[in-house]
Amino acid sequence: MKATKEQIIDDLNGVISDLQKRMMRVLLNHVDELNAHIKGLDNDIDNFMKPDEKKSAEVIQDIPGIGNTSAQAIISVIGTDMSRFPTDSHISSWAGLCPGNNESAHKRKSGKTRKGNALLRDTLVVCAHAAVQNKSSYFSAQFARISAHRGKKRAYVAVAHSLLVAIYHILKDGVVFKDLGADYYNQFNKERKINVYLKKLKALGWEAPVVAA
């Protein structure tokens, strides 16, 4: 909800009938019951997980956007042994997060992803939505860069793909997640980018000041 807690409380001030109060009480009780069921199921899942699965679920939570519930769901699908996937491209294709390669004369005809494991794909896309909220992360920069020319939907899928690649290497290589940072893309071709911007400024009538030797 976009409204602040204070705004919601202020909006509740008014005339509420006895029937409306009863309906609100029933709905709030139902929410509490659902949360209790969810907590119970989370505990059941945690109890059934093997030690290596728990450890794997824990380490991938270092990645932005991945919480405990999502980590458990991911590990339940891909397992802990990444040797069955020769490369990160193989697991990405299996998950349905590897874009189809349909290119001719340097023109991309289609960017549709292949069908894959629906649970894994959906979970990672949800994680991608959370990951891009961290403005200091690489995933946020990746989302901004791709959504500008490919649209938000494809950008979220691209971020989900990056999340899976990170998960794969953490589990296979035993490495610790290291965020590349929001300025990752700015580190490439700095001189070329500066020249491009200077040309745009010159076209607008701006001239670079002459620096005396």
C-alpha positions as CSV (number, residue, x, y, z in Angstrom):
1,M,0.0,0.0,0.0
2,K,1.3,3.4,-0.9
3,A,-0.5,5.2,1.9
4,T,1.4,5.8,5.1
5,K,0.3,4.3,8.4
6,E,-0.7,7.7,9.6
7,Q,-2.9,8.3,6.5
8,I,-4.6,4.9,6.9
9,I,-5.4,5.6,10.6
10,D,-6.7,9.0,9.7
11,D,-8.9,7.5,7.0
12,L,-10.4,5.1,9.5
13,N,-11.6,7.9,11.6
14,G,-15.3,8.2,10.9
15,V,-18.6,6.4,11.3
16,I,-18.3,2.6,11.2
17,S,-21.4,0.5,11.6
18,D,-21.5,-2.5,13.9
19,L,-21.8,-4.7,10.8
20,Q,-18.6,-3.2,9.3
21,K,-16.8,-3.6,12.6
22,R,-17.8,-7.3,12.7
23,M,-16.7,-7.8,9.1
24,M,-13.3,-6.2,9.7
25,R,-12.8,-8.3,12.8
26,V,-13.6,-11.5,10.8
27,L,-11.2,-10.5,8.1
28,L,-8.4,-9.7,10.5
29,N,-8.9,-13.0,12.3
30,H,-8.8,-14.8,8.9
31,V,-5.5,-13.1,8.1
32,D,-4.1,-14.2,11.4
33,E,-5.2,-17.8,10.7
34,L,-3.5,-17.8,7.3
35,N,-0.3,-16.4,8.7
36,A,-0.4,-19.1,11.4
37,H,-0.8,-21.8,8.7
38,I,2.0,-20.3,6.6
39,K,4.3,-20.3,9.6
40,G,3.4,-23.9,10.4
41,L,4.2,-25.0,6.8
42,D,7.5,-23.1,6.8
43,N,8.5,-24.9,10.0
44,D,7.5,-28.3,8.4
45,I,9.6,-27.5,5.3
46,D,12.5,-26.5,7.5
47,N,12.3,-29.7,9.5
48,F,12.2,-31.9,6.3
49,M,15.2,-30.1,4.8
50,K,18.6,-31.9,5.0
51,P,21.6,-30.1,6.6
52,D,23.2,-29.5,3.2
53,E,19.9,-28.1,1.8
54,K,19.6,-25.8,4.8
55,K,23.1,-24.5,4.3
56,S,22.6,-23.9,0.6
57,A,19.3,-22.1,1.2
58,E,21.2,-19.9,3.8
59,V,24.1,-18.9,1.6
60,I,22.0,-17.9,-1.4
61,Q,20.1,-15.4,0.8
62,D,23.2,-13.2,0.5
63,I,21.9,-12.3,-2.9
64,P,19.6,-9.2,-3.0
65,G,15.9,-10.1,-3.3
66,I,16.1,-13.7,-2.0
67,G,14.6,-14.4,1.4
68,N,14.2,-17.5,3.4
69,T,11.0,-18.8,1.8
70,S,12.2,-18.1,-1.7
71,A,15.6,-19.7,-1.0
72,Q,13.8,-22.9,0.3
73,A,11.7,-23.0,-2.8
74,I,14.7,-22.6,-5.1
75,I,16.7,-25.3,-3.4
76,S,13.8,-27.7,-3.4
77,V,13.7,-27.5,-7.2
78,I,17.4,-27.3,-8.2
79,G,18.9,-29.2,-5.3
80,T,22.4,-28.7,-4.0
81,D,24.4,-30.7,-6.6
82,M,25.2,-28.4,-9.6
83,S,27.3,-31.0,-11.3
84,R,24.3,-32.2,-13.3
85,F,24.4,-28.8,-15.0
86,P,27.6,-28.5,-17.0
87,T,27.3,-24.7,-17.2
88,D,25.1,-21.9,-16.0
89,S,23.6,-21.8,-19.5
90,H,22.3,-25.3,-19.0
91,I,20.5,-24.6,-15.7
92,S,19.1,-21.3,-17.2
93,S,17.7,-23.2,-20.2
94,W,16.2,-25.8,-17.9
95,A,14.6,-23.1,-15.8
96,G,13.2,-21.4,-18.9
97,L,15.2,-18.2,-18.2
98,C,17.6,-18.5,-21.2
99,P,16.3,-16.3,-24.1
100,G,15.8,-18.0,-27.5
101,N,18.6,-17.4,-30.0
102,N,16.7,-16.2,-33.1
103,E,18.9,-13.8,-34.9
104,S,19.4,-13.0,-38.6
105,A,21.5,-10.3,-40.3
106,H,22.3,-8.9,-36.8
107,K,18.6,-8.3,-36.2
108,R,17.0,-10.1,-33.2
109,K,13.6,-11.6,-34.3
110,S,12.5,-12.9,-30.9
111,G,13.5,-12.6,-27.3
112,K,11.1,-15.2,-26.0
113,T,12.4,-17.5,-23.3
114,R,12.0,-21.3,-23.6
115,K,9.5,-23.2,-21.4
116,G,11.0,-24.4,-18.2
117,N,10.3,-25.2,-14.6
118,A,7.4,-23.0,-13.8
119,L,7.9,-22.9,-10.0
120,L,11.6,-22.0,-10.3
121,R,11.0,-19.4,-13.0
122,D,8.1,-17.7,-11.1
123,T,10.0,-17.7,-7.8
124,L,13.1,-16.1,-9.4
125,V,11.0,-13.4,-11.2
126,V,9.4,-12.5,-7.8
127,C,12.9,-12.3,-6.3
128,A,13.9,-10.1,-9.2
129,H,11.1,-7.6,-8.4
130,A,12.6,-7.4,-4.9
131,A,16.2,-7.3,-6.0
132,V,15.8,-4.2,-8.2
133,Q,14.5,-2.2,-5.3
134,N,18.0,-2.1,-3.9
135,K,19.3,0.9,-5.9
136,S,22.9,0.3,-4.9
137,S,22.9,-3.2,-6.5
138,Y,24.0,-4.5,-9.9
139,F,20.5,-5.9,-10.4
140,S,18.9,-2.5,-10.1
141,A,21.4,-1.1,-12.7
142,Q,20.7,-4.0,-15.0
143,F,17.0,-3.6,-14.7
144,A,17.2,0.1,-15.5
145,R,19.5,-0.5,-18.5
146,I,17.3,-3.2,-20.1
147,S,13.9,-1.8,-19.3
148,A,14.8,1.4,-21.1
149,H,14.8,-0.3,-24.5
150,R,13.3,-3.8,-23.9
151,G,10.5,-3.1,-21.5
152,K,10.0,-3.9,-17.8
153,K,8.7,-7.4,-18.3
154,R,11.8,-8.6,-20.2
155,A,14.0,-6.7,-17.8
156,Y,12.6,-8.6,-14.8
157,V,13.2,-11.9,-16.6
158,A,16.8,-10.8,-17.4
159,V,17.4,-10.0,-13.7
160,A,15.9,-13.4,-12.7
161,H,18.3,-15.0,-15.1
162,S,21.2,-13.2,-13.4
163,L,20.0,-14.3,-10.0
164,L,20.0,-17.9,-11.2
165,V,23.5,-17.6,-12.6
166,A,24.7,-16.2,-9.3
167,I,23.0,-19.0,-7.4
168,Y,24.6,-21.6,-9.7
169,H,28.1,-20.4,-9.1
170,I,27.7,-20.0,-5.4
171,L,26.5,-23.6,-5.1
172,K,28.9,-25.1,-7.6
173,D,32.1,-23.2,-6.9
174,G,31.5,-22.5,-3.2
175,V,32.1,-18.7,-3.7
176,V,30.6,-15.9,-1.6
177,F,28.2,-13.6,-3.4
178,K,29.8,-10.2,-4.3
179,D,27.6,-7.5,-5.8
180,L,29.1,-5.8,-8.8
181,G,27.5,-2.6,-7.8
182,A,25.2,-0.1,-9.4
183,D,28.0,1.6,-11.4
184,Y,29.1,-1.6,-13.1
185,Y,28.0,-0.6,-16.6
186,N,29.5,2.8,-16.2
187,Q,33.0,1.3,-15.9
188,F,33.0,0.2,-19.6
189,N,34.0,2.5,-22.5
190,K,34.2,5.6,-20.4
191,E,36.1,7.6,-23.0
192,R,33.7,6.7,-25.7
193,K,30.7,7.6,-23.6
194,I,32.4,11.0,-22.7
195,N,32.9,11.7,-26.5
196,V,29.3,10.8,-27.2
197,Y,28.0,13.2,-24.6
198,L,30.4,16.0,-25.7
199,K,29.1,15.6,-29.3
200,K,25.5,15.9,-28.0
201,L,26.4,19.0,-26.0
202,K,28.1,20.5,-29.1
203,A,25.0,19.8,-31.2
204,L,23.0,21.8,-28.6
205,G,25.4,24.8,-29.0
206,W,27.7,24.2,-26.1
207,E,31.5,24.5,-26.6
208,A,34.1,23.1,-24.3
209,P,36.2,25.8,-22.7
210,V,39.8,26.0,-23.9
211,V,42.2,25.2,-21.2
212,A,45.4,27.3,-21.3
213,A,48.7,25.3,-21.5
